Amino acid sequence: MQLTVLGCWAPYPRCSGACSGYLLQEDGRSLLIETGNGVISRMLQHIDIQDLDAVIISHLHPDHVMDIYCLRHAIEAANREGRMEKLVPLYLPTGPAEEFNRIKEFTKAFHIHVIDELPEPKEVVIDGFKVKFVPGKHNLPAYSMSIEGSKRLVYSGDTAYNPELVKLANNADLFLCEASGLEKDAAYLKENHLTARQAGELAKTAGVKRFMITHFYPEYVLTELQQQAAEGFGGPVELAREGYTLDI
């Protein structure tokens, strides 16, 4: 399994950067996780539109979803022009309703699957990967996810500290976790996001094999986030870097 970081910033990107987006690939299969601002142009540096097999969006905040509109047009055009002959499965939650209702009309590009409506324990096979969703703790419907192929990736999405995420991340081969703030901003982030130190503590409790932080406020010094995450984790912490492809 290979993971390519397409974007890692929130809630807006650094100059020439992109918000949340990750491309997971194995055995010729390509799964896009998140479609934040600027992600599709980054994805096209790695695969053609017709090679995209499925998309998962953890929640419908703009920095995770905005490029779904670009992707919709790219898929519709590719089908219309004969470059592809398929709709792409799209998994997403339902809120906010206004945002969801717009996206669910994109029926010429996507097969829509609603995460909220999956039967418990919300486990499904997507593009050959075994995927399990766990509700996050955020200010709108959001999900963390475990994605298993030959290895297992756990992605936090946006969430405050959540015991269910600890269980989900247990012994993960790679834990890709939001680290939205420094400790000085903990009160501001409370109930919606993790600080870097909290992310590290969660990863330590879960006993993950490899730990990478992401979802960076662009005005931070990233080495400070990395240091605080390492203090919580007690081990090495990787920073998500745009364009970086790693073997899980």
N, C-alpha and C positions, 0 to 999 in steps of 0.2 A: 504494500500500500504506500502511496505517495501523497503528501499533502503540499499544496502550493498556496502560500499566502498571497492573495490578490489585493487585500486592503485590510488595514488594522486600526484605523483612526475613528474617533467618536467624540462628540456628535458631528464634527466636521473634519475634513482632512487637512493635513499640512499641504503646503504648496506642492502641486503635482502629485499628490497622494490620492488615496481612495479610502472609503469607509469599509465596513465589515464585508469580507468576502473570502471564501476558501474553496479551492478546487481539490477534491479527493478522487484519486484515480487508482485503479487496479485492473489488470487483465483487460485493458482496452475499454474499460467502463469509466465514465466521467460524471461525477456528482458535484453539483455546485451548492455550497452552503452559504446562504445570505447573498443578497444582491444590493449592497449599499452603493452610495454615490461613487461612480467611477470604476466599478468592479467589472462591468462587461468589457470595456476596452482592454482591461488587464487580462481577462479570461481569454480574449481572442489572440493574445500573444502566445497562448499555449495550445488551444484547440479551436477548430472551426465550429460554427454554430451547429452544423449537422452532427457533430460528435458529442454534443451535450445530451446526456441520457435522462437526467432528473435534477430537480431543484428543491431544496428545503429552505424555508425562511422561518427563523425561530420566533419572530414577532414583527409587528408592523410599524415600528418606529422608522422614520425616514432613513436613518443611517444604516439600516439593515434591508430596506426594501426599495429604495428609489429607483434603482436601475432595472427593476422588473418591467418598467414601462419601456425602456430601451430594448430589453430582451424580447418582450412581446413582439415589437415591430420586426426585430431581426428574424425571429422564428416564422412569423407570418410571411415575410418577404421570401425567406428561403423555401418555404412550402409553395408559395405562389409561383416562384421562378424555377421550381423543379430541382433545387439543390438539396432538398430533404423532403421526406414523405412521412411525417409523423408529428404528433403532438407530444409535448414534453410533460411528464408528470410533475406537478407542482404541489408540494405539501406546505401548508401554512395554517395558522390559527385564524379565528374569525373576528378579532377585535383590533382596532376600532371598526365598527360596522361600516362606516362611510368608506374607509380604505378597502376593507375586504370586499364590499359590494362592487367597487370599481374593478378590482382584480378578477373577481369571479366571472366577469363578462368577457374575459380574454379567451374565449372558447375556441378561437381559431389558432391559438398558440399552445394552450396548456390543457392537460387533464387535471382538474382541480381536485385535491384531496384535503379534507379539513382535519387537522390534527386533533382538535377538540372532540370530534365525533368518532375517532378511532375507539374501538372497545378496549377496556382495561385488560391487560396492563399497558396498552398503547404500544404494542410491538408490531412491526410490519417489515416486510422485505422491500427495499427500494433499490432498484438497479443492481440486484444481487447482493446488496449489503443488508445485514440484519440491523434494524434501527429500533431503538427504544426511546420514547419521549417521556420526560418527567416535567411537570409544571414548575416553572421558576417562580421566584418571588420578585415581582416587578410591578410597575404601575399600569400595566395592561397585560392581556393574555400573552404569555411567553413560555418557551420550552427550552430546557436543556436536553441533550441527546447523546446516546451512545451509538456509535456506528461501527459495526463489526464486519470485517472481511477476513483476510489472513491475520490481521492484527485488529486491535480495538482502539478507536479514537473516541474520547469523550469531550464534548464541546459544551461549555457552560451556557452559551448565550448570555443574555443580560439577566442578572439575578442577584439578590442579596444572599447572605449566608443561608443555606438550605440543607438540612440533614438528608433530604432525599437525593440531593446532588452528591453528597459524600458517598452514599450507597451506590449510586450510579457510577461514580468514578473509581470505585474500589478496584485497585490493581490494574488500572488502565495502562495500555502501552504508551499512549500519549494523552495527556490532559491539556487541552487548549482552553484556557480560562480567562475570562475578563478580569482586568485589573484596572478599574476605572479611576482609582484615586490614590493619592498619598494619604497617610494617616491624618494629616492636618485637615483633610476634607471629609473625614469619616461621617461627621454629623450631617453634612449636605447630602451625602450618598445614601444615608441610612434607609433601609427598607427597599432600595431599588438596585443597588450595585455593590460590588465588592471593592474594598481597598486592595492594594497589592499584598499587604501583609495578611489580610483575611484570606485572599486567594491562596497564598502560600500555606497558611494553617489548614485550609480545607484540603489542599493537595497532600499535605503530610498525613492528615487523619485518614485519607482515602488510600494511602500507600501506593501512589501512582509511580510508574516506572520512569516516566519522562514528563517534564512540566514546562509548558510554554505559556507566557502571558500575552494578552492582546487587548484590543479595545482601549486605545490610549488617547487621552486628552492631548491634543497637539501642542499645548503650551508647556507640558511637563518636560523635565529632563528624564529621559527614559532610564538612564542608569540608576536614578534614585528609585524609580518604581521597581527595577530589577533587584536592587539591594534590599528593599523592604520585603519584596516577595521571598527572597532567599532567606531572610531572617525568620519569616514565618514557616518556610518549608524545611529549612535545615539542610539544603542541598542545592545543586546547580539549577538555575532558572534560565530558560531561553527567552529571548524577546522575539515576537513575531516581526518579520521583516518583509516588506513588500517584494514580491518576486522570488522569495526563498522557497525552494522545493526540498522537502526532507523525506527520507525514507522512515516510515514508522516502524 
